[in-house]
Amino acid sequence: MHMYWTKQDPFVVKQFIEHYTQPGDVVIDAFAGTGMTGVAAMLSGRNAILTDISPACIHIARNYTTPIEPRVFETAYQKLVAEVEPEI
């Protein structure tokens, strides 16, 4: 986890997105920060376009909003655990 001073709760943002948009709509956040508007849009069935001038923010937002395949993640996790377990 990271600390970022303007990180918002995506569930609060989600309420606004669901009130003002319809499923499938596009939500644009030109000052995306850590991408919580993108997370909220995904949770609401909306698409999102996020931009920010900060490379750190772009990196953080991309990691929050890039979908993953759970089985691929589980396989990678199990491999990592098997590799580090002898050291623990």
PDB file of N, CA, C and O in Angstrom, chain B, residues numbered from 101:
ATOM      1  N   MET B 101       0.842  -1.190   0.000  1.00  0.00           N
ATOM      2  CA  MET B 101       0.000   0.000   0.000  1.00  0.00           C
ATOM      3  C   MET B 101       0.874   1.234   0.000  1.00  0.00           C
ATOM      4  O   MET B 101       2.045   1.191   0.377  1.00  0.00           O
ATOM      5  N   HIS B 102       0.301   2.302  -0.417  1.00  0.00           N
ATOM      6  CA  HIS B 102       1.005   3.570  -0.459  1.00  0.00           C
ATOM      7  C   HIS B 102       0.130   4.618   0.212  1.00  0.00           C
ATOM      8  O   HIS B 102      -1.081   4.445   0.351  1.00  0.00           O
ATOM      9  N   MET B 103       0.746   5.669   0.608  1.00  0.00           N
ATOM     10  CA  MET B 103      -0.004   6.815   1.125  1.00  0.00           C
ATOM     11  C   MET B 103       0.054   7.911   0.071  1.00  0.00           C
ATOM     12  O   MET B 103       1.125   8.240  -0.438  1.00  0.00           O
ATOM     13  N   TYR B 104      -1.084   8.461  -0.245  1.00  0.00           N
ATOM     14  CA  TYR B 104      -1.137   9.566  -1.186  1.00  0.00           C
ATOM     15  C   TYR B 104      -2.139  10.557  -0.629  1.00  0.00           C
ATOM     16  O   TYR B 104      -3.274  10.186  -0.331  1.00  0.00           O
ATOM     17  N   TRP B 105      -1.753  11.771  -0.488  1.00  0.00           N
ATOM     18  CA  TRP B 105      -2.498  12.793   0.247  1.00  0.00           C
ATOM     19  C   TRP B 105      -3.875  13.123  -0.303  1.00  0.00           C
ATOM     20  O   TRP B 105      -4.696  13.655   0.444  1.00  0.00           O
ATOM     21  N   THR B 106      -4.177  12.839  -1.566  1.00  0.00           N
ATOM     22  CA  THR B 106      -5.507  13.163  -2.081  1.00  0.00           C
ATOM     23  C   THR B 106      -6.320  11.921  -2.428  1.00  0.00           C
ATOM     24  O   THR B 106      -7.309  12.015  -3.154  1.00  0.00           O
ATOM     25  N   LYS B 107      -5.921  10.775  -1.923  1.00  0.00           N
ATOM     26  CA  LYS B 107      -6.637   9.538  -2.236  1.00  0.00           C
ATOM     27  C   LYS B 107      -8.066   9.608  -1.704  1.00  0.00           C
ATOM     28  O   LYS B 107      -8.288   9.906  -0.530  1.00  0.00           O
ATOM     29  N   GLN B 108      -9.025   9.332  -2.576  1.00  0.00           N
ATOM     30  CA  GLN B 108     -10.439   9.368  -2.228  1.00  0.00           C
ATOM     31  C   GLN B 108     -10.981   7.954  -2.049  1.00  0.00           C
ATOM     32  O   GLN B 108     -10.407   6.995  -2.563  1.00  0.00           O
ATOM     33  N   ASP B 109     -12.067   7.830  -1.333  1.00  0.00           N
ATOM     34  CA  ASP B 109     -12.741   6.546  -1.163  1.00  0.00           C
ATOM     35  C   ASP B 109     -13.546   6.267  -2.431  1.00  0.00           C
ATOM     36  O   ASP B 109     -14.457   7.031  -2.749  1.00  0.00           O
ATOM     37  N   PRO B 110     -13.236   5.189  -3.168  1.00  0.00           N
ATOM     38  CA  PRO B 110     -13.952   4.932  -4.417  1.00  0.00           C
ATOM     39  C   PRO B 110     -15.444   4.692  -4.223  1.00  0.00           C
ATOM     40  O   PRO B 110     -16.225   4.912  -5.148  1.00  0.00           O
ATOM     41  N   PHE B 111     -15.855   4.243  -3.034  1.00  0.00           N
ATOM     42  CA  PHE B 111     -17.273   3.989  -2.818  1.00  0.00           C
ATOM     43  C   PHE B 111     -18.068   5.286  -2.659  1.00  0.00           C
ATOM     44  O   PHE B 111     -19.266   5.312  -2.941  1.00  0.00           O
ATOM     45  N   VAL B 112     -17.421   6.351  -2.217  1.00  0.00           N
ATOM     46  CA  VAL B 112     -18.077   7.661  -2.180  1.00  0.00           C
ATOM     47  C   VAL B 112     -18.211   8.190  -3.604  1.00  0.00           C
ATOM     48  O   VAL B 112     -19.278   8.667  -3.991  1.00  0.00           O
ATOM     49  N   VAL B 113     -17.141   8.109  -4.380  1.00  0.00           N
ATOM     50  CA  VAL B 113     -17.157   8.565  -5.773  1.00  0.00           C
ATOM     51  C   VAL B 113     -18.173   7.757  -6.572  1.00  0.00           C
ATOM     52  O   VAL B 113     -18.851   8.302  -7.443  1.00  0.00           O
ATOM     53  N   LYS B 114     -18.283   6.473  -6.284  1.00  0.00           N
ATOM     54  CA  LYS B 114     -19.204   5.573  -6.983  1.00  0.00           C
ATOM     55  C   LYS B 114     -20.640   6.074  -6.889  1.00  0.00           C
ATOM     56  O   LYS B 114     -21.392   5.979  -7.859  1.00  0.00           O
ATOM     57  N   GLN B 115     -21.027   6.603  -5.743  1.00  0.00           N
ATOM     58  CA  GLN B 115     -22.393   7.118  -5.577  1.00  0.00           C
ATOM     59  C   GLN B 115     -22.685   8.259  -6.551  1.00  0.00           C
ATOM     60  O   GLN B 115     -23.776   8.330  -7.117  1.00  0.00           O
ATOM     61  N   PHE B 116     -21.714   9.149  -6.747  1.00  0.00           N
ATOM     62  CA  PHE B 116     -21.896  10.254  -7.683  1.00  0.00           C
ATOM     63  C   PHE B 116     -21.944   9.753  -9.122  1.00  0.00           C
ATOM     64  O   PHE B 116     -22.769  10.199  -9.920  1.00  0.00           O
ATOM     65  N   ILE B 117     -21.054   8.828  -9.441  1.00  0.00           N
ATOM     66  CA  ILE B 117     -21.022   8.287 -10.804  1.00  0.00           C
ATOM     67  C   ILE B 117     -22.349   7.617 -11.126  1.00  0.00           C
ATOM     68  O   ILE B 117     -22.896   7.824 -12.209  1.00  0.00           O
ATOM     69  N   GLU B 118     -22.871   6.822 -10.208  1.00  0.00           N
ATOM     70  CA  GLU B 118     -24.132   6.127 -10.460  1.00  0.00           C
ATOM     71  C   GLU B 118     -25.316   7.087 -10.535  1.00  0.00           C
ATOM     72  O   GLU B 118     -26.294   6.814 -11.232  1.00  0.00           O
ATOM     73  N   HIS B 119     -25.232   8.208  -9.822  1.00  0.00           N
ATOM     74  CA  HIS B 119     -26.319   9.192  -9.856  1.00  0.00           C
ATOM     75  C   HIS B 119     -26.337   9.968 -11.174  1.00  0.00           C
ATOM     76  O   HIS B 119     -27.408  10.229 -11.722  1.00  0.00           O
ATOM     77  N   TYR B 120     -25.164  10.338 -11.683  1.00  0.00           N
ATOM     78  CA  TYR B 120     -25.091  11.230 -12.839  1.00  0.00           C
ATOM     79  C   TYR B 120     -24.823  10.544 -14.179  1.00  0.00           C
ATOM     80  O   TYR B 120     -24.845  11.208 -15.216  1.00  0.00           O
ATOM     81  N   THR B 121     -24.573   9.242 -14.186  1.00  0.00           N
ATOM     82  CA  THR B 121     -24.287   8.539 -15.436  1.00  0.00           C
ATOM     83  C   THR B 121     -25.076   7.243 -15.519  1.00  0.00           C
ATOM     84  O   THR B 121     -25.697   6.811 -14.548  1.00  0.00           O
ATOM     85  N   GLN B 122     -25.039   6.636 -16.693  1.00  0.00           N
ATOM     86  CA  GLN B 122     -25.690   5.352 -16.933  1.00  0.00           C
ATOM     87  C   GLN B 122     -24.627   4.281 -17.170  1.00  0.00           C
ATOM     88  O   GLN B 122     -23.517   4.603 -17.592  1.00  0.00           O
ATOM     89  N   PRO B 123     -24.951   3.000 -16.903  1.00  0.00           N
ATOM     90  CA  PRO B 123     -23.992   1.937 -17.211  1.00  0.00           C
ATOM     91  C   PRO B 123     -23.529   2.024 -18.666  1.00  0.00           C
ATOM     92  O   PRO B 123     -24.330   2.237 -19.576  1.00  0.00           O
ATOM     93  N   GLY B 124     -22.231   1.857 -18.862  1.00  0.00           N
ATOM     94  CA  GLY B 124     -21.645   1.946 -20.196  1.00  0.00           C
ATOM     95  C   GLY B 124     -21.156   3.336 -20.562  1.00  0.00           C
ATOM     96  O   GLY B 124     -20.405   3.488 -21.525  1.00  0.00           O
ATOM     97  N   ASP B 125     -21.569   4.360 -19.811  1.00  0.00           N
ATOM     98  CA  ASP B 125     -21.087   5.720 -20.074  1.00  0.00           C
ATOM     99  C   ASP B 125     -19.588   5.811 -19.813  1.00  0.00           C
ATOM    100  O   ASP B 125     -18.992   4.932 -19.191  1.00  0.00           O
ATOM    101  N   VAL B 126     -18.996   6.894 -20.302  1.00  0.00           N
ATOM    102  CA  VAL B 126     -17.579   7.150 -20.090  1.00  0.00           C
ATOM    103  C   VAL B 126     -17.433   8.276 -19.071  1.00  0.00           C
ATOM    104  O   VAL B 126     -18.055   9.330 -19.200  1.00  0.00           O
ATOM    105  N   VAL B 127     -16.612   8.039 -18.067  1.00  0.00           N
ATOM    106  CA  VAL B 127     -16.296   9.028 -17.038  1.00  0.00           C
ATOM    107  C   VAL B 127     -14.878   9.506 -17.306  1.00  0.00           C
ATOM    108  O   VAL B 127     -13.968   8.694 -17.470  1.00  0.00           O
ATOM    109  N   ILE B 128     -14.685  10.820 -17.350  1.00  0.00           N
ATOM    110  CA  ILE B 128     -13.359  11.388 -17.601  1.00  0.00           C
ATOM    111  C   ILE B 128     -12.868  12.086 -16.333  1.00  0.00           C
ATOM    112  O   ILE B 128     -13.579  12.890 -15.731  1.00  0.00           O
ATOM    113  N   ASP B 129     -11.645  11.761 -15.945  1.00  0.00           N
ATOM    114  CA  ASP B 129     -11.012  12.406 -14.796  1.00  0.00           C
ATOM    115  C   ASP B 129      -9.662  12.935 -15.262  1.00  0.00           C
ATOM    116  O   ASP B 129      -8.708  12.170 -15.406  1.00  0.00           O
ATOM    117  N   ALA B 130      -9.581  14.231 -15.496  1.00  0.00           N
ATOM    118  CA  ALA B 130      -8.366  14.845 -16.032  1.00  0.00           C
ATOM    119  C   ALA B 130      -7.288  15.045 -14.964  1.00  0.00           C
ATOM    120  O   ALA B 130      -6.137  15.327 -15.299  1.00  0.00           O
ATOM    121  N   PHE B 131      -7.639  14.905 -13.707  1.00  0.00           N
ATOM    122  CA  PHE B 131      -6.686  15.025 -12.605  1.00  0.00           C
ATOM    123  C   PHE B 131      -6.825  13.769 -11.748  1.00  0.00           C
ATOM    124  O   PHE B 131      -7.240  13.838 -10.591  1.00  0.00           O
ATOM    125  N   ALA B 132      -6.476  12.637 -12.320  1.00  0.00           N
ATOM    126  CA  ALA B 132      -6.833  11.323 -11.781  1.00  0.00           C
ATOM    127  C   ALA B 132      -6.187  10.977 -10.453  1.00  0.00           C
ATOM    128  O   ALA B 132      -6.741  10.185  -9.691  1.00  0.00           O
ATOM    129  N   GLY B 133      -5.038  11.546 -10.160  1.00  0.00           N
ATOM    130  CA  GLY B 133      -4.373  11.164  -8.911  1.00  0.00           C
ATOM    131  C   GLY B 133      -4.134   9.670  -8.889  1.00  0.00           C
ATOM    132  O   GLY B 133      -3.529   9.122  -9.810  1.00  0.00           O
ATOM    133  N   THR B 134      -4.606   9.005  -7.843  1.00  0.00           N
ATOM    134  CA  THR B 134      -4.371   7.565  -7.710  1.00  0.00           C
ATOM    135  C   THR B 134      -5.400   6.709  -8.432  1.00  0.00           C
ATOM    136  O   THR B 134      -5.334   5.482  -8.357  1.00  0.00           O
ATOM    137  N   GLY B 135      -6.348   7.323  -9.128  1.00  0.00           N
ATOM    138  CA  GLY B 135      -7.265   6.562  -9.975  1.00  0.00           C
ATOM    139  C   GLY B 135      -8.533   6.069  -9.314  1.00  0.00           C
ATOM    140  O   GLY B 135      -9.179   5.160  -9.835  1.00  0.00           O
ATOM    141  N   MET B 136      -8.908   6.638  -8.189  1.00  0.00           N
ATOM    142  CA  MET B 136     -10.091   6.144  -7.495  1.00  0.00           C
ATOM    143  C   MET B 136     -11.373   6.395  -8.280  1.00  0.00           C
ATOM    144  O   MET B 136     -12.336   5.643  -8.136  1.00  0.00           O
ATOM    145  N   THR B 137     -11.403   7.439  -9.107  1.00  0.00           N
ATOM    146  CA  THR B 137     -12.563   7.643  -9.975  1.00  0.00           C
ATOM    147  C   THR B 137     -12.651   6.509 -10.990  1.00  0.00           C
ATOM    148  O   THR B 137     -13.745   6.050 -11.318  1.00  0.00           O
ATOM    149  N   GLY B 138     -11.508   6.059 -11.484  1.00  0.00           N
ATOM    150  CA  GLY B 138     -11.487   4.922 -12.398  1.00  0.00           C
ATOM    151  C   GLY B 138     -11.959   3.649 -11.727  1.00  0.00           C
ATOM    152  O   GLY B 138     -12.697   2.866 -12.326  1.00  0.00           O
ATOM    153  N   VAL B 139     -11.539   3.435 -10.489  1.00  0.00           N
ATOM    154  CA  VAL B 139     -11.987   2.264  -9.725  1.00  0.00           C
ATOM    155  C   VAL B 139     -13.497   2.337  -9.529  1.00  0.00           C
ATOM    156  O   VAL B 139     -14.202   1.350  -9.734  1.00  0.00           O
ATOM    157  N   ALA B 140     -13.987   3.503  -9.134  1.00  0.00           N
ATOM    158  CA  ALA B 140     -15.425   3.681  -8.926  1.00  0.00           C
ATOM    159  C   ALA B 140     -16.199   3.457 -10.217  1.00  0.00           C
ATOM    160  O   ALA B 140     -17.267   2.845 -10.201  1.00  0.00           O
ATOM    161  N   ALA B 141     -15.673   3.945 -11.332  1.00  0.00           N
ATOM    162  CA  ALA B 141     -16.327   3.742 -12.623  1.00  0.00           C
ATOM    163  C   ALA B 141     -16.400   2.251 -12.956  1.00  0.00           C
ATOM    164  O   ALA B 141     -17.438   1.760 -13.399  1.00  0.00           O
ATOM    165  N   MET B 142     -15.310   1.545 -12.744  1.00  0.00           N
ATOM    166  CA  MET B 142     -15.302   0.102 -13.005  1.00  0.00           C
ATOM    167  C   MET B 142     -16.318  -0.625 -12.132  1.00  0.00           C
ATOM    168  O   MET B 142     -17.028  -1.510 -12.610  1.00  0.00           O
ATOM    169  N   LEU B 143     -16.389  -0.256 -10.853  1.00  0.00           N
ATOM    170  CA  LEU B 143     -17.339  -0.878  -9.941  1.00  0.00           C
ATOM    171  C   LEU B 143     -18.784  -0.586 -10.343  1.00  0.00           C
ATOM    172  O   LEU B 143     -19.693  -1.345 -10.007  1.00  0.00           O
ATOM    173  N   SER B 144     -18.990   0.516 -11.062  1.00  0.00           N
ATOM    174  CA  SER B 144     -20.328   0.943 -11.471  1.00  0.00           C
ATOM    175  C   SER B 144     -20.698   0.503 -12.876  1.00  0.00           C
ATOM    176  O   SER B 144     -21.788   0.818 -13.355  1.00  0.00           O
ATOM    177  N   GLY B 145     -19.816  -0.214 -13.539  1.00  0.00           N
ATOM    178  CA  GLY B 145     -20.106  -0.643 -14.905  1.00  0.00           C
ATOM    179  C   GLY B 145     -19.947   0.464 -15.936  1.00  0.00           C
ATOM    180  O   GLY B 145     -20.561   0.431 -17.002  1.00  0.00           O
ATOM    181  N   ARG B 146     -19.108   1.450 -15.602  1.00  0.00           N
ATOM    182  CA  ARG B 146     -18.818   2.534 -16.531  1.00  0.00           C
ATOM    183  C   ARG B 146     -17.384   2.396 -17.019  1.00  0.00           C
ATOM    184  O   ARG B 146     -16.579   1.695 -16.405  1.00  0.00           O
ATOM    185  N   ASN B 147     -17.067   3.058 -18.114  1.00  0.00           N
ATOM    186  CA  ASN B 147     -15.701   3.130 -18.616  1.00  0.00           C
ATOM    187  C   ASN B 147     -15.080   4.421 -18.100  1.00  0.00           C
ATOM    188  O   ASN B 147     -15.793   5.364 -17.756  1.00  0.00           O
ATOM    189  N   ALA B 148     -13.760   4.464 -18.047  1.00  0.00           N
ATOM    190  CA  ALA B 148     -13.110   5.665 -17.534  1.00  0.00           C
ATOM    191  C   ALA B 148     -11.896   6.016 -18.370  1.00  0.00           C
ATOM    192  O   ALA B 148     -11.172   5.146 -18.856  1.00  0.00           O
ATOM    193  N   ILE B 149     -11.693   7.311 -18.524  1.00  0.00           N
ATOM    194  CA  ILE B 149     -10.475   7.855 -19.114  1.00  0.00           C
ATOM    195  C   ILE B 149      -9.820   8.670 -18.012  1.00  0.00           C
ATOM    196  O   ILE B 149     -10.406   9.622 -17.497  1.00  0.00           O
ATOM    197  N   LEU B 150      -8.604   8.288 -17.658  1.00  0.00           N
ATOM    198  CA  LEU B 150      -7.882   8.953 -16.580  1.00  0.00           C
ATOM    199  C   LEU B 150      -6.602   9.572 -17.113  1.00  0.00           C
ATOM    200  O   LEU B 150      -5.895   8.948 -17.904  1.00  0.00           O
ATOM    201  N   THR B 151      -6.298  10.776 -16.695  1.00  0.00           N
ATOM    202  CA  THR B 151      -5.028  11.418 -17.032  1.00  0.00           C
ATOM    203  C   THR B 151      -4.494  12.124 -15.800  1.00  0.00           C
ATOM    204  O   THR B 151      -5.248  12.511 -14.907  1.00  0.00           O
ATOM    205  N   ASP B 152      -3.193  12.283 -15.769  1.00  0.00           N
ATOM    206  CA  ASP B 152      -2.561  13.047 -14.702  1.00  0.00           C
ATOM    207  C   ASP B 152      -1.167  13.437 -15.173  1.00  0.00           C
ATOM    208  O   ASP B 152      -0.563  12.731 -15.981  1.00  0.00           O
ATOM    209  N   ILE B 153      -0.661  14.537 -14.681  1.00  0.00           N
ATOM    210  CA  ILE B 153       0.668  15.002 -15.068  1.00  0.00           C
ATOM    211  C   ILE B 153       1.777  14.257 -14.310  1.00  0.00           C
ATOM    212  O   ILE B 153       2.926  14.238 -14.750  1.00  0.00           O
ATOM    213  N   SER B 154       1.432  13.655 -13.186  1.00  0.00           N
ATOM    214  CA  SER B 154       2.423  12.997 -12.340  1.00  0.00           C
ATOM    215  C   SER B 154       2.674  11.557 -12.785  1.00  0.00           C
ATOM    216  O   SER B 154       1.741  10.755 -12.826  1.00  0.00           O
ATOM    217  N   PRO B 155       3.926  11.216 -13.118  1.00  0.00           N
ATOM    218  CA  PRO B 155       4.231   9.820 -13.456  1.00  0.00           C
ATOM    219  C   PRO B 155       3.925   8.860 -12.306  1.00  0.00           C
ATOM    220  O   PRO B 155       3.516   7.723 -12.543  1.00  0.00           O
ATOM    221  N   ALA B 156       4.118   9.303 -11.073  1.00  0.00           N
ATOM    222  CA  ALA B 156       3.800   8.446  -9.924  1.00  0.00           C
ATOM    223  C   ALA B 156       2.301   8.149  -9.879  1.00  0.00           C
ATOM    224  O   ALA B 156       1.893   7.012  -9.638  1.00  0.00           O
ATOM    225  N   CYS B 157       1.499   9.164 -10.108  1.00  0.00           N
ATOM    226  CA  CYS B 157       0.045   8.959 -10.112  1.00  0.00           C
ATOM    227  C   CYS B 157      -0.373   8.021 -11.231  1.00  0.00           C
ATOM    228  O   CYS B 157      -1.207   7.139 -11.027  1.00  0.00           O
ATOM    229  N   ILE B 158       0.195   8.205 -12.396  1.00  0.00           N
ATOM    230  CA  ILE B 158      -0.136   7.339 -13.531  1.00  0.00           C
ATOM    231  C   ILE B 158       0.186   5.889 -13.187  1.00  0.00           C
ATOM    232  O   ILE B 158      -0.607   4.988 -13.461  1.00  0.00           O
ATOM    233  N   HIS B 159       1.342   5.672 -12.591  1.00  0.00           N
ATOM    234  CA  HIS B 159       1.749   4.322 -12.202  1.00  0.00           C
ATOM    235  C   HIS B 159       0.764   3.725 -11.191  1.00  0.00           C
ATOM    236  O   HIS B 159       0.317   2.589 -11.352  1.00  0.00           O
ATOM    237  N   ILE B 160       0.436   4.483 -10.167  1.00  0.00           N
ATOM    238  CA  ILE B 160      -0.481   4.002  -9.131  1.00  0.00           C
ATOM    239  C   ILE B 160      -1.864   3.734  -9.717  1.00  0.00           C
ATOM    240  O   ILE B 160      -2.446   2.676  -9.480  1.00  0.00           O
ATOM    241  N   ALA B 161      -2.391   4.691 -10.482  1.00  0.00           N
ATOM    242  CA  ALA B 161      -3.730   4.531 -11.066  1.00  0.00           C
ATOM    243  C   ALA B 161      -3.790   3.338 -12.009  1.00  0.00           C
ATOM    244  O   ALA B 161      -4.770   2.594 -12.009  1.00  0.00           O
ATOM    245  N   ARG B 162      -2.758   3.154 -12.804  1.00  0.00           N
ATOM    246  CA  ARG B 162      -2.731   2.019 -13.737  1.00  0.00           C
ATOM    247  C   ARG B 162      -2.794   0.700 -12.967  1.00  0.00           C
ATOM    248  O   ARG B 162      -3.475  -0.236 -13.386  1.00  0.00           O
ATOM    249  N   ASN B 163      -2.085   0.631 -11.845  1.00  0.00           N
ATOM    250  CA  ASN B 163      -2.097  -0.603 -11.068  1.00  0.00           C
ATOM    251  C   ASN B 163      -3.435  -0.844 -10.373  1.00  0.00           C
ATOM    252  O   ASN B 163      -3.821  -1.996 -10.176  1.00  0.00           O
ATOM    253  N   TYR B 164      -4.140   0.200 -10.003  1.00  0.00           N
ATOM    254  CA  TYR B 164      -5.466   0.036  -9.403  1.00  0.00           C
ATOM    255  C   TYR B 164      -6.530  -0.330 -10.435  1.00  0.00           C
ATOM    256  O   TYR B 164      -7.511  -0.991 -10.094  1.00  0.00           O
ATOM    257  N   THR B 165      -6.353   0.087 -11.688  1.00  0.00           N
ATOM    258  CA  THR B 165      -7.428  -0.041 -12.661  1.00  0.00           C
ATOM    259  C   THR B 165      -7.168  -1.055 -13.778  1.00  0.00           C
ATOM    260  O   THR B 165      -7.994  -1.199 -14.679  1.00  0.00           O
ATOM    261  N   THR B 166      -6.047  -1.752 -13.733  1.00  0.00           N
ATOM    262  CA  THR B 166      -5.777  -2.766 -14.747  1.00  0.00           C
ATOM    263  C   THR B 166      -6.366  -4.096 -14.289  1.00  0.00           C
ATOM    264  O   THR B 166      -5.937  -4.648 -13.275  1.00  0.00           O
ATOM    265  N   PRO B 167      -7.342  -4.613 -15.028  1.00  0.00           N
ATOM    266  CA  PRO B 167      -7.932  -5.898 -14.629  1.00  0.00           C
ATOM    267  C   PRO B 167      -6.901  -7.025 -14.700  1.00  0.00           C
ATOM    268  O   PRO B 167      -5.989  -7.007 -15.528  1.00  0.00           O
ATOM    269  N   ILE B 168      -7.066  -7.985 -13.830  1.00  0.00           N
ATOM    270  CA  ILE B 168      -6.185  -9.155 -13.844  1.00  0.00           C
ATOM    271  C   ILE B 168      -7.043 -10.418 -13.924  1.00  0.00           C
ATOM    272  O   ILE B 168      -8.216 -10.415 -13.552  1.00  0.00           O
ATOM    273  N   GLU B 169      -6.440 -11.479 -14.408  1.00  0.00           N
ATOM    274  CA  GLU B 169      -7.085 -12.784 -14.419  1.00  0.00           C
ATOM    275  C   GLU B 169      -6.783 -13.442 -13.078  1.00  0.00           C
ATOM    276  O   GLU B 169      -5.615 -13.696 -12.783  1.00  0.00           O
ATOM    277  N   PRO B 170      -7.786 -13.726 -12.261  1.00  0.00           N
ATOM    278  CA  PRO B 170      -7.533 -14.273 -10.925  1.00  0.00           C
ATOM    279  C   PRO B 170      -6.684 -15.548 -10.918  1.00  0.00           C
ATOM    280  O   PRO B 170      -5.844 -15.718 -10.034  1.00  0.00           O
ATOM    281  N   ARG B 171      -6.883 -16.430 -11.872  1.00  0.00           N
ATOM    282  CA  ARG B 171      -6.094 -17.664 -11.889  1.00  0.00           C
ATOM    283  C   ARG B 171      -4.625 -17.386 -12.180  1.00  0.00           C
ATOM    284  O   ARG B 171      -3.750 -18.034 -11.605  1.00  0.00           O
ATOM    285  N   VAL B 172      -4.345 -16.444 -13.052  1.00  0.00           N
ATOM    286  CA  VAL B 172      -2.962 -16.075 -13.343  1.00  0.00           C
ATOM    287  C   VAL B 172      -2.322 -15.472 -12.088  1.00  0.00           C
ATOM    288  O   VAL B 172      -1.178 -15.783 -11.758  1.00  0.00           O
ATOM    289  N   PHE B 173      -3.060 -14.616 -11.401  1.00  0.00           N
ATOM    290  CA  PHE B 173      -2.566 -14.011 -10.172  1.00  0.00           C
ATOM    291  C   PHE B 173      -2.291 -15.076  -9.114  1.00  0.00           C
ATOM    292  O   PHE B 173      -1.246 -15.051  -8.464  1.00  0.00           O
ATOM    293  N   GLU B 174      -3.226 -16.011  -8.937  1.00  0.00           N
ATOM    294  CA  GLU B 174      -3.059 -17.076  -7.948  1.00  0.00           C
ATOM    295  C   GLU B 174      -1.835 -17.926  -8.259  1.00  0.00           C
ATOM    296  O   GLU B 174      -1.087 -18.284  -7.349  1.00  0.00           O
ATOM    297  N   THR B 175      -1.619 -18.255  -9.530  1.00  0.00           N
ATOM    298  CA  THR B 175      -0.451 -19.042  -9.922  1.00  0.00           C
ATOM    299  C   THR B 175       0.840 -18.297  -9.601  1.00  0.00           C
ATOM    300  O   THR B 175       1.781 -18.879  -9.064  1.00  0.00           O
ATOM    301  N   ALA B 176       0.882 -17.009  -9.932  1.00  0.00           N
ATOM    302  CA  ALA B 176       2.075 -16.205  -9.651  1.00  0.00           C
ATOM    303  C   ALA B 176       2.311 -16.100  -8.145  1.00  0.00           C
ATOM    304  O   ALA B 176       3.450 -16.157  -7.683  1.00  0.00           O
ATOM    305  N   TYR B 177       1.236 -15.946  -7.390  1.00  0.00           N
ATOM    306  CA  TYR B 177       1.350 -15.861  -5.930  1.00  0.00           C
ATOM    307  C   TYR B 177       1.905 -17.162  -5.351  1.00  0.00           C
ATOM    308  O   TYR B 177       2.814 -17.142  -4.520  1.00  0.00           O
ATOM    309  N   GLN B 178       1.363 -18.273  -5.787  1.00  0.00           N
ATOM    310  CA  GLN B 178       1.829 -19.568  -5.277  1.00  0.00           C
ATOM    311  C   GLN B 178       3.302 -19.799  -5.614  1.00  0.00           C
ATOM    312  O   GLN B 178       4.052 -20.337  -4.799  1.00  0.00           O
ATOM    313  N   LYS B 179       3.710 -19.395  -6.808  1.00  0.00           N
ATOM    314  CA  LYS B 179       5.108 -19.524  -7.211  1.00  0.00           C
ATOM    315  C   LYS B 179       6.006 -18.678  -6.302  1.00  0.00           C
ATOM    316  O   LYS B 179       7.056 -19.135  -5.851  1.00  0.00           O
ATOM    317  N   LEU B 180       5.579 -17.443  -6.043  1.00  0.00           N
ATOM    318  CA  LEU B 180       6.343 -16.547  -5.175  1.00  0.00           C
ATOM    319  C   LEU B 180       6.457 -17.117  -3.763  1.00  0.00           C
ATOM    320  O   LEU B 180       7.540 -17.113  -3.177  1.00  0.00           O
ATOM    321  N   VAL B 181       5.357 -17.602  -3.222  1.00  0.00           N
ATOM    322  CA  VAL B 181       5.369 -18.182  -1.881  1.00  0.00           C
ATOM    323  C   VAL B 181       6.332 -19.365  -1.821  1.00  0.00           C
ATOM    324  O   VAL B 181       7.105 -19.494  -0.872  1.00  0.00           O
ATOM    325  N   ALA B 182       6.284 -20.226  -2.834  1.00  0.00           N
ATOM    326  CA  ALA B 182       7.177 -21.393  -2.852  1.00  0.00           C
ATOM    327  C   ALA B 182       8.649 -20.974  -2.892  1.00  0.00           C
ATOM    328  O   ALA B 182       9.503 -21.637  -2.304  1.00  0.00           O
ATOM    329  N   GLU B 183       8.942 -19.868  -3.590  1.00  0.00           N
ATOM    330  CA  GLU B 183      10.335 -19.406  -3.699  1.00  0.00           C
ATOM    331  C   GLU B 183      10.843 -18.758  -2.409  1.00  0.00           C
ATOM    332  O   GLU B 183      12.008 -18.928  -2.048  1.00  0.00           O
ATOM    333  N   VAL B 184       9.982 -18.021  -1.718  1.00  0.00           N
ATOM    334  CA  VAL B 184      10.458 -17.290  -0.532  1.00  0.00           C
ATOM    335  C   VAL B 184      10.232 -18.047   0.778  1.00  0.00           C
ATOM    336  O   VAL B 184      10.819 -17.696   1.801  1.00  0.00           O
ATOM    337  N   GLU B 185       9.401 -19.067   0.757  1.00  0.00           N
ATOM    338  CA  GLU B 185       9.105 -19.791   1.982  1.00  0.00           C
ATOM    339  C   GLU B 185      10.343 -20.317   2.708  1.00  0.00           C
ATOM    340  O   GLU B 185      10.386 -20.245   3.936  1.00  0.00           O
ATOM    341  N   PRO B 186      11.344 -20.837   2.015  1.00  0.00           N
ATOM    342  CA  PRO B 186      12.541 -21.297   2.735  1.00  0.00           C
ATOM    343  C   PRO B 186      13.260 -20.168   3.496  1.00  0.00           C
ATOM    344  O   PRO B 186      13.933 -20.424   4.494  1.00  0.00           O
ATOM    345  N   GLU B 187      13.118 -18.956   3.036  1.00  0.00           N
ATOM    346  CA  GLU B 187      13.773 -17.817   3.692  1.00  0.00           C
ATOM    347  C   GLU B 187      13.001 -17.306   4.900  1.00  0.00           C
ATOM    348  O   GLU B 187      13.567 -16.638   5.765  1.00  0.00           O
ATOM    349  N   ILE B 188      11.729 -17.616   4.959  1.00  0.00           N
ATOM    350  CA  ILE B 188      10.878 -17.057   6.016  1.00  0.00           C
ATOM    351  C   ILE B 188      11.050 -17.800   7.317  1.00  0.00           C
ATOM    352  O   ILE B 188      10.409 -17.460   8.312  1.00  0.00           O
TER     353      ILE B 188
END
